[in-house]
Amino acid sequence: MSRAKDTKLFFATDIHGSERCFRKFLNAGKFYGAEILLMGGDITGKMLVPVVEAGQGRYESFLFGRRREVEAGELPALRKQIADAGYYVYETTPDEIATFRDRPELVDAKFREVMHATLRSWLELAEERLDGTGITCLLAPGNDDPFFVDELLGTSARVINPDRTMVELEQGYTLVSVGYSNPTPWDSPRELPEDKLRQLIDHQAAAVPDMSRCIFNLHVPPKDTMIDQAMALDEEFRPVMKSGSPVITGVGSSAVREALEEYEPLLGLHGHIHESRGEARFGRTRSINPGSEYSEGVLRGALITLSEKKGVRGYQLVSG
């Protein structure tokens, strides 16, 4: 008697605009034999990096805290280095840079324009790469992603935005997603007080027919676990020190933890805290944070095997 076919899900998160990581994400289905690709939030980048004409066929930029000057023939390599690190390339002139200094609101408008164009090109790439593969591709926004991302994701015929809805997966599994976080020091676009975040999770959970076959894709990890540990920061965003060492503390969400403890879904998938790669357990629930190393062009992920009858058959934390 043949065993029912397993389903493989590849989960990654927090690529923050890295072109290299997104391309690896699209290739992960074929590479790992995964039928489902899920990006758990914080898709977009955080910074626009100008590449300025310097005259005589040369261009200059500032990257990783140092000045770079290249010739025209070296521009493609510089563009790639900037994009792979999660920044947006903007080629400009000294006159336009002077205008930006006088009118900072134009920088915000240009940042949004370049971010929008980049994400649209990513969606086109996903449609091209995944066409005919049968792979399900889901891109969920996270707390750092602007709200216009939702509208843009909704234009794709190939990519699904699972945020704040329930998605039916293979073999009767369901996925619910919430990209909001509890408050952070950075006042990012999608933040809620813990009680409001819990209400949002409860609203999603109410539609779930069977928690034993449900995956909670909650961008922020549960508080005070092995997967939410980060340096404590003071009001100036500086690390809090004690006895010469940074203070490490749980910065995840109490609302997420309480929801996992109450509902005990099959699986919890989280991100948000890049350095806290690992697993936490809540009753029958296994919660996973694959971590993120996007600035180095490294895609960290979790390859999860779902069986028809046994739930999570196993998982691996992978990097590439």
Secondary structure, DSSP 4 states (H G I P E B T S, - for coil): -PPPPPEEEEEE---TT-HHHHHHHHHHHHHHT-SEEEE-S--S-S-EEEEEEEETTEEEEEETTEEEEEEGGGHHHHHHHHHHTT-EEEEE-HHHHHHHHH-HHHHHHHHHHHHHHHHHHHHHHHHHHHTTT--EEEE---TTS-THHHHHHTT-SSEE--BTSEEE-GGG-EEEEE--BS--TT--SSB--HHHHHHHHHHHHTT-S-GGGEEEEESSPBSSSTTSEEE-B-TTSPBPEETTEEPEEE-SBHHHHHHHHHH--SEEE--S-TT--EEEEETTEEEEE---BGGGTB-EEEEEEEETTTEEEEEEEEE-
